Amino acid sequence: MAFTAAWVAASLRQTAHGAVSVQLSGLAAPDARDPWIMITGFLVLGGCTVWFGEELARDVAGSAPRLIQGAGVLTMAAGLLRRDHMQLTSGPVSWHNEGHNVVSLVLYLDLVLAQLLLARRFGSIPSWRPWRRYRLASGIATAVALAVFLPNTTSPSAGLLQRIAVTIPLAAMTAVAARLAGLDCLDTASVPRRARGVLGYWHVPIERVKHRYAARCADREQRCGRLG
């Protein structure tokens, strides 16, 4: 939400341009009006994504949560490695502009792969299995949107295409985060007060810890069986 609010506010500040005519990276360029808004959006989104990946890794094993954390780090790097100009121009560019382009491309690929691997992992977890089709659909939709956007970065519609390509995975991850938070609330409510945590902080109930430990043991046994 913070990232979306940032690009909406930053886009509206560029009064000489259309609301979606400037690409997100351009809103953080030195010649944009109030570039700090978009830079802050990148940093907040990146930090929240790293934290979300860590929380997700407690429930979902595999590489998908780590890829999500990697996407968070890449998002912060994209915000700090700023483009030279608000609009794409021809000619030589600075090292941080080149770095931004490389980081952005890796980030896009990371977002697609993370969603597809998450869908695969959800298929093996009963409580998450109904979500498999949604994450598979969002991963494919993100890939299609990027396939349309990347070859047309200089077209007048590039800003709109980029916003679509970015919003799809953000909405998908927000939905997963909301469900994860809901599971935490349900688990906490189902455990007696005296059996929760210490120092008045009841975030991770005992039964959920046991459930996660059992799930990880089962995953480990499956991997060992395949290796054997």
JOWO-V399995 format. One line per field, one symbol per residue. ss: DSSP state (a for helix, b for strand, c for the rest). burial: 1 if it has 24 or more other ideal C-beta (glycine too) atoms within 12 Angstrom, else 0. Layout:
ss = ???
burial = ???
This chain:
ss = caaaaaaaaaaaacccccccccccaaaaccccccaaaaaaaaaaaaaaaaaaaaaaaaaccccaaaaaaaaaaaaaaaaaccccccccccccccaaaaaaaaaaaaaaaaaaaaaaaaaaaaccccccaaaaaaaaaaaaaaaaaaaaaaaacccccaaaaaaaaaaaaaaaaaaaaaaaaaaaaaaaaaccaaaccbccbccccaaaaaaaaaaaaaaaaaaaaaac
burial = 001001100110010000011111111110010010111111111101110110111111110111111111111111101111111100000000100110110011111111111111110010010011011101101110110011001000011111111111111110011011001100100000000000000001100100010010000000000000
